[in-house]
């Protein structure tokens, strides 16, 4: 079966009807299903089983750096606000202990094919501290600073210059993700993130000059004070910067969950119609500029690895979004980070107190997680096929997993009928195919196969699908 690559169709009225709260499916089951019954012993067993299953299977490391120099009011991440870089030293000592405990769980021959530093603001760390973290990882994992690899870092360009970016390349980084959100001064003031085009350009140009293989930028729609005119000017600047990838995220205003968002006056948020129009504008402008809509909020140049992976049916989805390295076990390091090892997910303590207490006791800081059931594994595979490739051959899938697909998912296929009536999917020749009308609503299609969405209270945990 060939992957559906039909250009998506933007139908505002249809999208508005389906704009409900739902998971992003960076995991399945999603994080609300993680529980405290999953602890260190289960994580160690998952690592042992993973080694035995395929000793040469590559690893993906995620390192969480929780520090920021100043708060961005839209943020929902775990972060610590300080201007004192030395405040990171105690945390880095804890991180070093976690790496020393975690590294020996995995066969030393397993190469680290993918590495991602997220935050917070990873470039809060100055170069000596960043080099120290990389050296620690290299001592305990099979880090490969040359050759085929995808070693990325999130950068706030307000606190990085060209020399810093060039030095990161010397440490082994070859991918960069730059936060922009919006260049409109009124929006920047409303979210407490004043950032110039010039600062952003310096970082991106330094990455290209230093041989980075990919540079991406992040935008957010639905922020306070955003207008179509202002966002259009931002898109002009972004297209002029010519990044390899652009992520366009919808702002999820959840002030009860995320304290910084209480600084945002909800009266300044765009109304639902404007919010949808902001996404439609970004979609049209980026497609007109030659970017390919990969799915969800991701756009990439036609020759980008993500686009090639989608065409070759090797595209995967994980906690960083779409990925070309779905064969990797993901090892999360640092406070609040999440691992995906074999048939398990696990998350470290989400606060520094719990994180430190576990390490002081000589334990891995895992606080919760889940071991997937056989049904979970099958549903994860179904949702992955739909989210990444937009189609699913039911008979072939059933044969691979030893099930009668039509019988197993009879109720789910019934739910899909309503989406089929609206032209989001077609079901013929034994396949489910997402149409051009449905490609912008992949989350809604995937939700039909989610066994955990029966409780209406769950909807308060998720952002809206557009």
N, C-alpha and C positions, 0 to 999 in steps of 0.2 A: 504494500500500500504506500502511495506517495503522499508526503505531507501536504496539507492544504496551505498554500501560500497566497490565496486570493486576497487582494487588498481589502481591508475592512471598510465597512460602510457606516458612516456617521449619521444616525437617525435620532435627532434630539428627543422627539416625542417617545420613541421606543425606549431609548436609554433612560429617560426620566421615569418611566413606568417600572423599570427593573432596578432602579438605584436604591437598593436596600442595603442593610448592614450584612456583611458576610466576610468570611476568612479570606486571606490573601494566598493561602495554601503554599507558604514557604515550608510547611511541614504538614503531614497528615499522619495521625491525628494532630490537631493544632495545639498550641501551647496551653490553652485553658484546660486541656485534658491531662496535662502533666500532674503528678501527685507525689506526695512526700513518702509514699511507700517504696518508691524507687530510690535506692541509696548507693553508697560506695561499693558494696559487695556486688551489686548487680552491674554496675559500670565496669568493674574489673572483669567480671565474667564475660561481658559483651566484648571487651577488648581481647580477651583470651580466645573466644570463639572466632572473632574476626581474623586473628592471626592464623588460626588453624585452618580457616576456610580458604584463605589465599594469602600466603605470607608475603607475596610481592605486590599486593594491592596498594596503590598509592594513598597518601594521606593529604588532607586539606586541614590547615591550621587556621583558626580564627583567634586573634588576640584582641582583647577589649582594653582600650585605654580610656578611662572614664573622665579624664580631666578636660575642662574647658576654661579659657580665659574670661569669658563672659557668657551669660545665659541668652540663648535664643528662645523667645517666648513660645514658639510653636513646638518645641522639642518634647518628645515623649520618651527619650532614652535615659538610661541610668548614667548620670554624670555628676561631677564634683566641680564647683566653680571656685577658682583661685587664680591669682596672678603669680604666685610663687612656684616656679618650676621645681624647686627643691621639695615641695610637698609630695611630689611623685615618688621620692626615693623609698619611703616606707612601703608604698604599694608595689613598687618594682621588686623589692626584696621578697614580698609575699608571692608575687608572680613567679619569681625565680624558684621558690620552694615548690610551687604547684607544678611548674615545668619539670623539675627534678623528680617529682612523684609520678607524673603522668608519662613522661618519655619512655621509661622502662616497660610500660605496659604493652608497647608496640614493638614488633620485630624491627631491629635496627636496619634491616635491608629495605624496609618500606620507604620509598622516596616521598619527600614532601613536594608534591606536584603543584599545590596551590597554597598560598598564604595570603591572609587578609587582615590588615590592621584597621579596626573600626572603633567608634567611640560614641560620645565624647569627641575629642579632637586629638587624633593620634599625633599630629605635629605639635602638640603641647610639649612633647619630649624633644629636648635639644639633641644635637647629633651624637654627643658622647653617650647619652642615655639610650638613644635609639640603637646605637652600635652595641651597647651592652645587652639589650634585649635580644638582638639578632645572634650575638655570640652565645647567649644562654640557650636559645633554641637550637643552635647548631651543635652544642655539646650533647643535647639529649634527643635530638631527632636527626634524621637523614636529610638535612637542609641542603639544597642544591642551588648555589648562587649563580651558576652559569647554566647554559643549555635550556631545554624545553621546561618552562615553568610559567606560572601565573602568580606573581607576587605583587599584590596590590595594597594600596594605602589610601585612606580617605584624608583629604587635605582641606583645611580652612585657609584660603589664600590671604586672609587678613594677617596671618601669623606665619607666613612662609615666603621666602624669596627664591630667586633662581638658583643661588648657590646651595640652598638647603635641598632643593629638588635634585640637583646634580649629585649631591653627596648621597642621597638616598639610593640613586642608581648604582653608586659604587658599593652600597651595602647589599645589592641584589634585587631591589624593587624594579619592576618593569611595567607596572600598570598604576594609574593614578585616577582617583575619583575626586572631583572638585565640587564642593557645595556652592550653589549660587542662590537658589530659591526664587529670587526676583531682584532685578536691578532698579526697580522703581523706588525713588527716594522715600515716598510716602509709605510704601509697604515696608521698606527696610526699617524706618523709624518705628512703625507699629509693632514689629517683631523683634526689635533691638538687635539688628544685624546690619550694620552699615558697611557695605563692601563695594569697592569700585570695579569698573570694567578693567581698568589698568592693572589692578592687583591680580585679578583673575587671569588676564592675558599673560602676565609675566610667568605665572606658574605653569600654564599650559605650554607656552613656548619653550620654557626651560625643560619641560618633560620631553618635548619632541627633540630638542637639541641634544638631550642626554640619552636618546635611544630607547625611550619607553615605547613599548609595543602598542599601547592603547591609552587613550585619555578620555574620560567620560565626565559629564556634568549632571548635576541634579537640579531640577526645578520643582516648585510646589505651586499648585493652583488651589484657590479657595482661601487664601490668606486675607487678613484684614486689609482694607483699603485697596484691594486689587480691582483694577478696571480692565476692560478689554483693550483700551488704548495704551495703558501703561504696560500690560503684559505683551502686547504686540511689539512695543519698543524693546522689551527684554528679549523677545524671540529674535528680533533683528540682530541684537548684539550676540546672542548665543550662536546663531547661524554663522555670523561673521567670525566667531572664534573657532569654528569648524572642529568640534570634538568628534571623536569616533563614535561615541554613544551618548544618548541623552535619556535620562530617566525623568519622567514627569509624574510626580506623586500628588495625590489628592490629600489635602490637609484634613486630618481627623481631629475635630475640636472636642476633646474629652477632658474638660477641666476638673471633673471629679476624680479622674484617674491620674492626671499629670498636673502637678501644682504650678509649674511655670505658665501653663496656658491660662491661668486665672488672671494674668496680667493683660490678656487680650479682651477687649470690649466686644462682646458677641454682636453688638449692634453694628460693628464695622465689618463684619464678615459679609461676603457677597451672598445674595439670595440664591436659592437653588438654580434658578434659570441662568443667572450670570455665572455661577460656578460651573455649570455644564458647558456654557458657551466658552469659558476660559479653556477648558479641556479641548473642546472642538477646535478652537483657534490654534492651540499648540499642535494638535493632531494634523490639521491641514497645513500649517506652515512647515512643519518638519517633513511631512511627506512630500510637499512641493519642493523642498530643498534636497530631496534625494535620499532621505532616511527611510529605512524599512521598519514598519511596525512589527516587532517581534512578538509582542503580547503584553497584556497588562499595561504597565507604564513604561515599557522599554522600547526605544528606537535605536537603530544602529545603521551604519553605512552598509551598502549592499555587499561589500567585500569583507565585512567584519566576521570574526569567528562565530559570533552568536547566530548570524544569518546562515552561515554555512552549516552550523550544527543543526539548525532547524530543518534545513533542506535535507540533511543526511540522517535525520531522526536520531541524533545523539544529544539534543538539547535536554537539559535537566533543570530542575528548580530546587533551590535551597534557601537558606536564611539570608543570603545576599541577593536573592532574586534569581534570574535566569543564569545558567552556568553551563560551561562546556565540559566540566569535570564531574559528571554524575557518578563515576565509578569510585570516587574517593570516599573513605570514611572521614567525617568532619570532627576534628578535635577542638572543642572550645576551651580557651584559656583566659583567665581573668574573671573578675566579678560579673555576674549575670550572664555569662556566655553560655551558648547552647551547643551540645555535641550531637552528632548523628552517627552512631556506630552500629553497624549491622542492623538488627531489628529493634533498636532502641533509640530514644531521644533522652537526653539528660541536660539539666540546667544547673549551673553553679548558683550559689547563694547570691541573691540580688541586692544585698547590702554589704558594706565593708565589714560590719561587725560579725555577721555570720560567716563571711568568707575568711576572715582572719582567725576566728575561733576554730574552724575546722582545720586549718593549716597548723595552728599552734598545737593542736592535738595530734598532728601527724597524719591527718586524714585528707583525702581528696575532698574539695569543697562542694561536691554535688549536693543539691538541696531537694531536687525533685526530678521526676522524669516519667518515662513510660516504656514498657516493653510491648511491642505491637503484637496483637493476636493475628492469627491467620487471616481473619476477615479484614483487619486493619491493613495488612500487607497488600491484599488484593485491591482494596479500595484506594490505597495510596498509588498503586500502579495505574488504576483507571484514571484517577484525577491527574496524575502526571502525564499520561498520554493526551488527555484533553487540554490541559493547560499549556503543554509544550508543542503539540503537533496538531491540535484541532480536529483530530479524528481518531476513531478506534474501530478496528476490525473485530467484531464481537466473537466470531467463531475462532479466529486465530488466537485471540486473547484467552478464550476459554481453554483451548488446547494447551497453551503455555502454562496455565495455572491449574489445570485439572478440574475445571468446573464447567457446568452448563450455564453459560453467561445469561441467556434469556430467562432461565428459571431462577438463577441466583439473584438477578437484578430486575425481576418483574415489576416490583413496586417503583423502582427508580426509573425504569423505562416508561412507566405510566406518567410519572412526574414530568418526564421530558416531553410528553405529548403536548403540554401547554406551551412549551418553548418552541416546539415544532410548528404549532399553529401560528405563532408569531414570526416564523421564519428564522429563528435563531439557529436551529439545527435541522438536518434532514436525517431520516433513518430509512435507508434502503440498501439493498444488496448486502444485508448483514452487517452494516456499518453505521456508526454514528458520526456525522460530519458537521462541524461548526461552519455555518455559512458566513458570508461577508457581513451580514447584519448581526451575526452573533459574536464575531471576533472581539468586539469591544466589551462583551459581556461574558467572558470566559469564566469568571468567578461564579456567575449565576448558573452556568451549565454544570460546573464542577460541584456546586452545592447540592445538586440532585442526587449525588452519590455519597454525600456526607452522612454517616450514621449518627452523628452527634448533634445535629441541628434541630432536634425535636423540641428542645426546651426553649421557649420564647425568650427567657432571660439571657440566653447565650448571646442574643443579638447586641446587647449593650457592650459586649467585649470587643466588637469588631468595628472597623471603619466601614463607610459606605462603599459600594462596589464601583462607583464612578466619583 
